[in-house]
């Protein structure tokens, strides 16, 4: 059977061994940790408009880093990643 992707859709390095599992933040599917799409976002507890006004006055606003891991299907559905076509993969391999 032909191989569609060089890395088979995983970020494993040679000699690393078996990778652990994680769960999708959206649907709860169990996926390998190296296959999960990881998204890090900074979230403020204060409303955007209020935050702007407070910053003008010189206040320091606390922000928290939120890390979410998505399975491939959820990441595609929510627009985090896009589906790459066959021609796009060929162009990537040539360069």
N, C-alpha and C positions, 0 to 999 in steps of 0.2 A: 504494500500500500504506500503511495507517495506521501512524503512529508510536506505539510502545508507551510510550516514555519521552521526556521532553522533551530530555534530554541524550544519548539513545541509549546509555545505560549507560557513558558515558565522562566524565572530569573535564576535558575540554579547554576552554580558554578561546578566545575568538574571536581570530583573528590570530596564534595561537601557532605554527601550522605543523604539520608532521608530528612525531609523538611517537615516541620510541625504543621498543625492545622490551626485555622482561625475561623471565625464566623462572620458572615456578611452583616454589616450594620443595618441593612435594610430588610432583607428577606430571611436572614438567619441561616442561610445555606452554609454547610461546612466546606471550606476550600483550603487548599495548601497555602501557607503563608507567603510563599514566593510568587504565587499566581494572583493574589489579591491586589486590587488597585487601592493604594493608600492615599487618602486625601487629608491634608492638614490645613485647618482654617483657624484664624484668630477670631474669637467671638467676644463681644463686649456685652456686659449686662445692662448697659445704659442704652436708651433709645438714640438713634442716629442724630436726630435734630438737637436733642438735649446735649448730646456728646459734643457737637460742634460749638454750641454756646458755652459750654463749660471749658472747652479748650481755649476759646478766645479769652476767657477770664484767667487762664493759666492753671487750671486744675489738671491733675494727673488722673487719667481714667485707667482702671485695671482691665486688662484683656486676658482671656484664657485661651490656650491652644486646645482645639478639639480635633482628635484624630479619629477618622472613620476608615474602615476597610470594606470595600465593596467587591462582590463577585463580578465577573465580566458582564453578565447579562444585565445586572442592575446598573453598572457603570455606563453601559451603552444606552439603556433606557432613560437614565437621568441626564444624559449629555455630558458626562464627565470625560469619557473617551469616545472617539468616533471609529467607525468600522473602516479599516484600510482596505482598498481594493487590490486586486492582483497586480495591476500595473504599478501601483505605488510600492509594493513589496519588491518588485523587480528592480525598480529605480534605486531603492535603498541598497540592494545587494550589489549593484554595479558600482556604486560610489564608495 
